[in-house]
């Protein structure tokens, strides 16, 4: 008789241990939750129901994130915020974790949770594939902060807490902002002057490059072997091109006698003495080039002495004309508080 009773006890214990709906452990973190706490309710149970489908990938077959939008959670919306629901599998053992933040004091009853329906809702197919599987959870009691702090009356208003170094940082930032604001105002008031200065620097750089390029061209004329007519043409157009680029295109059509007036006009009648000397040198060069280019075979070319009226240019005169052209460019760019 005693043996039969022992066998019955062992059978009942084994049935309880290996039944499909056996809630073995329930853990609540923190053990005593208050309003606003992030809480986690863990439930460990054993079953052969195959709640998580085997996909062949261990990372998916042993873990499943369940949807917090399931209709079974709607009754708890006014009492708490369910943030995350996780189901993990380890052999026959499953762990269900519910992370939530309570809003109200009192009892949160998660009992009679249909886990299979939650799994079906969370799956991609959204179709029922499992038989009903009910998890019975113990109620969770949410305590008031009054019990935690012991305060039953509201505290008086408290001023903002100033961290060490805050005043220094605020003063420093305010000073920097004030300096930047003053610089911005000054810049706005002198914006036109700044723009004029920048534009003036650009013009100066352009003129320096033009002077250097023209002088280089004039020096090369002495190194190439050309006849008198070709040399005069090259020198004439090099100097005319310089004046057009330095001032305006009107110098391409001005006669030699109009060069000085054109330069004085470009200087607004304020040429310095050295610049006037440079302008006169240009007039002298162009007048001589006009005679050399167009007087060949004329009666003037037969006059005496030949050194003044001949139309054939010598090597010495070539060198002299080039040097005078460079001299005229240098003088034209000398500035003494007035001029071009």
C-alpha positions, 0 to 999 in steps of 0.5 A: 500500500505504501509502495502504491502511494509512493508511485502516485506521489512520484507520478504527480511530481513528474507530471507537474515538473514536465507539464506543457504549462508550468510557470517555474519562476517569476522575477520582478525588477525592481522588486518594489516598483514605483511610478516612473520606474523602468520595470522588467517582469521575467517569467521562466516556464517549460513546455514542448509546445514549440512556440518559436518556429525553427527557421534553421538559424539559431539566432532567430529560432531561440529569440523573438521580439514580440509586438507591443501593439497587440490588442491584449496590451490595450487594457494597460495603456492607462496604467503603464507603458509597455516598451518591449516584450522578448521571448527567448528559448533554451531547450524546453525552457522559455523566458518571457520578458516584459519591460514597462513603465507604470503610470498609476499606483495599484495592481497591474494584472498580467494574468491569463496572457495568451502567449500564442496569440501574441506570437501569431500577431507579432509574426510576419504572416499575422495568421494563427499558427499556434493553439491557445497557450495561456501564461498565468502571471502574478499581479504586480503592485505599483507603489506611490512615491509618497511611500518612498520619500515619506513626503505628504506635502508639496515642497516650496519652489527652489531656484535653479542650481548653479554649477561651479564655473557656470557664471564664468562661462556665461560671462566669457561667452557673453563677452565673446558674443559682444566683441563679435557683434561690435566687429560685425557692426564696424565691418558693416559700416566700413563695408564699402571701404573694405570692398574698395580696398580689396578691389584696389589690390586686385587692380594693382596685382593686374597692373603689375602682371601687365607691366612685367609681361609687356617689359618681357615682350619689349626685351624679346624684340631685341633678340629676334632678327626682323627687318625695320618695318616688322620691328616697328610694327611689333613695337607699335602694337605691343605699346598700343596693346599695353595702353588698351589693357592698362586703361581702355580700348580707346587708345587703339584708335587714338593718333600719336598726338592724342596719346598725351590727352588720353592719358591725362583724361584717364588720370582725371587731369591729375597726373604727377610730374613723373607720369607726365614725363612717361606720357610724353615719352610714349608720344615721342616713341609713337611719333617716331614709329609713325615716321619709320612705318609710313615715310619710306620713299617720301620726300622727307626721307630724302632730307638732310641730315640722314640721321634725322630723316632716314627710314631705315632703323639701326640696331642702336635705335632699336635698342633706344626705342625699346629702352624708352618704352620700358622707361615710359611704362615705369614712369607712368606707374609712379604714383606721388599722391596723385595721378593714374 
